[in-house]
Amino acid sequence: MTGVIGIGLLGSALAERLIQAEFEVCGYDRSDQALSRFKISGGHVTSSLMELALACRRIVLCLPDSTVVERVLAEIQPHLLPETIIVDTTTGDPQRTKQSAESLSDIDVELVDATVLGSSDVTRRGQAVLMVGANPVAFDRCQPVLNAISGNIHHLGPAGSGQEMKLVANLVLGLNRAVLAEGLHFAKNLGLDPNTVLSILKSGAAWSRVMDDKGEKMIHEDFAPQARLSQHLKDVRLILSYAEDGSIQLPLSEVHRDLLQRVEDDGSGGLDNSAVIRAW
């Protein structure tokens, strides 16, 4: 039995990938609505974290941040069986993840961080990139779970390494969205047709996949969430905090944080991250 804790936008996509790969999946979430959707997709609902921990030897975490991960781990740790493997897909603090991995190893439980590059829709299609931090033995043991989610898997090093790579990827990806938003805003104010502008940008050296995934959403103000803006703002704050600890200067990310904060302060943090265009 494989468990999934956290069945939100991304967690539900991960669970569906596992179900489609014929895993028997049980799930836990505080949201009754999320559990109802999960049950409809073929999952088994558990009534408590303890029940899930006792039933599953493989557990996938998809949670908001490291604080929630640590709280969940503290609750399930007394019930984990030896040789259980935990795959944490949360975009969290790499240092705190390393500490959790060390603590769990004392009870013969492996923690693998397998962060996901890609929205819930991209993940559901099996097109996400998995960036993994784990010791070689744990990495080999969790291959069936990782392969069910995506065929694009990169092992970066020990626990925490995948999350470090995710911070780098999110920095570049988020700034790509912000640049596209500013370009479309600039074009609109010049009186250019935004659809033509997007088409031309896609055809030349300025192209990025962000244009394929978010361009039309920005133009048509279709901000139904694939990944929420407030979640990316959390990631940018984490990036800047991690950089500050290492005395690393990231001036563009500081500007990006301020743009995202402006949108969240306007009450739009729950929208798709393409809503960054509202900052203009």
N, C-alpha and C positions, 0 to 999 in steps of 0.2 A: 504494500500500500504506500502511495506517495501522497504527502500532504502539501497543501498550499495555504499559507497564512497571509491574508491580505488580498482580497479579491476585488480590487478597484479596477480602474481603467486598464492598467498594465497587468495586474495580477489575474484578471479574468482572461486576458489573451494568453498568458502563460498556461493557465489551467486548461484552456481549450486546446492548446497545442499538445499537452500531455494526454488529454482524453482522446484526441484524434490519433495519437500514437499508441492507443490501446492500453495506456496506464490506467489502473484503478486509482482514482483521485478523490481524496476527501479534503474538504476545505473549511476554513474558519474565517469569519469576518464579523466585525461589530454591526455591520449594516444588514438588516433583514432583507432589504431590496437586493443587495449584492448576492446574498446567499440564495435568494429565490432564482435569480438569473443563472447562477452557478448550477443549481439543481436541474434547471431546464436543459442546460448544456450537457448533462450526463454525470455531474459530480455528486459525491455523497457529502451531505452536510454534517458537521460535527457540532455538538452543543457546547464544547469547551476546548480550550487549548490543551488541557490535561488529556482529554480523550484523544485528541489528534496526536499528541506526543507519544502516547502509549501504543497507538495503532500503526504508526508510520516509522519506517527505518530511513526514509528519505523525505526531507521536509524543505520546501521552497518558501523563502520569505520574500514578500514584496510589500515593503512598508514605507512610510513617509520619510523617516530619517533614522539616524543612529540611536537617538534617545528611545524611540519606540522599539527598535530592534533589541536594545539592551533590556528593556522592560519585558518584552516577550520572552527573550532567552532566560531571564531570571525566573519567569513563571514556569517554563517548560523544562528547565534543566533537571529538576529533581525526578522527572518522569522519563527522561531519555534513556534508551537502552544503549549499552556499549556498541560501538561500530555504526551508530547512526551517523548519517551525513546530512549536513544542513547547507543548502545552497541559498545564499543571500543575494538577491538581485537588487537590493536597495541601493540608491545612490547616497552613500553615507560617508562618514569620516574615516579615511583609511587607517589612521592610527588607532581609533577606537575599535575598528574591526580586527586589527592585529591583536589587540588585547583580548577581545572576545574569543578569537581563535585559540590563543594560548590557554585561556581559562578552560575552554571546552576540551582541549586535548588532554587535560588532567583526568578526565572521566572517559577517555577513549571515544570522543565524539569529534568529528572533523567539520570545520567550518570552511566553506568555499565561497568567496565572493565572485559572483558572476553577473556583473552589471550589464545592462541592456542598452545598446545604442539603436534607437528606433522607437517610434510611437506605438501605441497599442494596436493601431491598424497594421503597421508594418510588421510588428511581432506576430500578429494573428495570421499573416500571410507567410510566416516562416522566413522573413527577409531581414530580421534584426541581426545585429552584430553582438556577439557575446564576448566580453572582456573579462578574463578569469584570473583570479589570484588563488593559488592553492599549492600545497606540496604535491609532488608528482604522483604519490600513491592516491591521495584524495581526488586529484584531477582525473586519474584513470577510473576511479570508482564511480564518479558522477557523470561519466560520458553518456550513458543511456538517457539521462535527464537532459543534458545539454543538447545532444543530437536531436531529441524530440522537439526542442524549441527552435533550433536553427542549425544550419550546416556551416555557418560562418563563425568559427570559434577561435579565439586567440588566448593562449596561456601566457600571461605576462610575468609570472613569478610567484612568490609566496603570497599568503593571504594579505589582502589590502592592495595588491598591485593592480588588480582589475579596477578597483574603485579609483585609484590614482589615474589610470588611463581614462576612466569615464569623466573625471573632472577636466582633463585635457580636451576630450572629445566634445563635452558640453560647452566648454569655453568657445571653441571654434564654431560649433553648430549654432549656438545662440547668437554669436556675433554675425554669422551669415544671415540669420533671420532679421536682425536689426538693420543690417546694411540693405537688404532687399526692401524692408519697410521704408527706410529713408529714401531709397531710389524711387520707389513707386510714389511716395509723397512728393518728391521733387518733380517727377514727370507730370503728375496730376496738376500741380500748380503752374507748370509750363504750358498746360493745355493739351498735352499729348494723350492719345487714347491708351489707357492702361493695359488693355489686352494686347495691343500692338507692341507696346513697350516690353511686356513680359515675353512675348514671342521672340522679339529680337534679342533680348538678353539671353534667352535659352539657346539661341542659335550661335552664339559667339563665345569668346573667351571668358566672359563674365559668368557663364553658367555655373550653377551648383544645384545639387539635388533639392535643396531648400526651395528652389523655384518651382520644381515639379510638385512638391508636397504642400507648399504653403502659399505660392503665388496667387492662385485663384481664390483661395480662402481670404487673403488680404484684400484683393480687388472687390470681391462680392460680399465682404464682411460676414463671411460664414465662419463663425467662431465656435461652432459645436466642438467640444473638447476632444481631441485625440491625446493631448498631453497638456495639462493646465499651466497657464502662465505663472500662477503662484508657486507651483512646484519648481519651475525653472528659476524663479527668483530665489527660492531656497537654495538651489544648486549654485547660483552665482555667489550668493553670500558665503557658502561653504568654500567655493573656489578662492575667494578673496581672503577668507580666514586662514585657509591652509597656506596660501601664498605669503600672508603676513607672518605666519610662524616661521617660514623659511626665508624671510627678508627678500621676497621676490616681488618685483614691481609689475603690476598688471593694469596700466592706466585705462585701456579700452574696456576692460571688464568693470572698472569703477563707473565709467559712463553708462555701460549696459545696465548695471544694477540700478542706477538712478532712473533710467528710462522705464524699466520694469516696475520699479516702485511707484512711478507716476501713474501707471495703468492700474496697479493694485489699489492705490489710494483712491482711484476713481470708482472702485467697486467692481472692477472687471477681472480680478485675479482668478476667478473660477472658469474663465473662458479659455479657449485654446491658446497656446503660446504664440500663434500668429497674430493675436490681438495686440502684440507689441506695437503694431502700426498705429494704435490709438494714442500712443505717446506723442505723436505729432499733431 
